[in-house]
Amino acid sequence: MTRPVPDRAAIEAALDEAYQAGLAKCAHGHVATYIPELARVDPSLFGIAVHTVDGVTASIGDAAHPFTMQSVSKIFSLSAVIEHSGERVFEHMSTEPSGDAFFSIVKLEEEKGQPRNPYINAGAILTSDHLPGVDAPDKIAHFQAFLGRASGLEAAAFPVNEAVFRSEAETGHRNRALAEIMRHHKVISDVEVAVETYFRQCAVTCTAEHLARIAMFLTNAGADPLTGEHIITPANAHGVLALMATSGMYDEVGSHAIEVGLPSKSSVSGAVLAIAPGRMAIAGFGPALGQKGNSIGAMKALGVLSKRLELSVFR
């Protein structure tokens, strides 16, 4: 039996408790430093936004503060690619957890340039390369248009942070190495287009409030529950969510399944998106990261929200 969507009062009470619990954890985290521009972000920022399938919105803290999407963008590039051209991207990519760090090169070489899944960096670079367009600007324009269509906002609401893009492009040597291995195995053909698209995609700017709204189609089998507009097919939405559940949280996917129990995707900018199918999307933002590279505040807050609102898909 499908559980009812919590009402506004229940959501706001749970949000307040979750925010306080998450905020207390932020002091124990650290910002990402391997991308120089991210090292400049204030680690005390923290916010949460909720959007339900019946139109209730609630947010707290720094939920309107802009951040770069980084790895949370991988959900939407995958959605855009498989909706445009079907599952062709999976001809050279698996759907299994990697068991290694998201930037690992080891298995990519062992497995002839075929990434384990689309949420590790190699898989995301391959996915970005499949976005429609002849060059990186074309591909990113298509990606931004997809975000606009999913959110009901203009594509211009999701600009590329050029400083972060340059920072990633100048220091992303390992990502270039991943792309070169894939080119060696004829999985991709143009390294520069692939990595520039990926770096620009990661540098697209968003807020927690916007992120929760973009993701509403994933709560409702691929259709926006507020407008009825088809965004991706039900089968594709199922695949995106399943991969979030198995590969979306770096090396904390198991503990996250136990503590939160929702398909989720994190990023080194501090964003975490969680989907409660048929009920709501939750977006947290807290750039203070834990040892595994996930937002330490957002992870704690999601655990509180899941328990208070009985959201876990395993309950």
Salt bridges, closest charged atoms under 4 A:
GLU12 OE2 - ARG8 NH1 3.64
GLU17 OE1 - ARG308 NH1 2.21
GLU37 OE2 - ARG40 NE 3.14
GLU83 OE2 - HIS230 NE2 2.71
ASP100 OD2 - LYS107 NZ 2.88
GLU109 OE1 - HIS185 NE2 3.55
GLU111 OE2 - ARG116 NH2 2.84
GLU162 OE2 - ARG200 NH1 3.09
GLU180 OE1 - ARG183 NH2 2.81
GLU192 OE1 - ARG176 NH1 3.17
GLU196 OE2 - ARG200 NE 3.03
ASP224 OD2 - ARG213 NH2 2.73
GLU229 OE2 - ARG149 NH1 3.45
GLU259 OE1 - LYS307 NZ 3.43
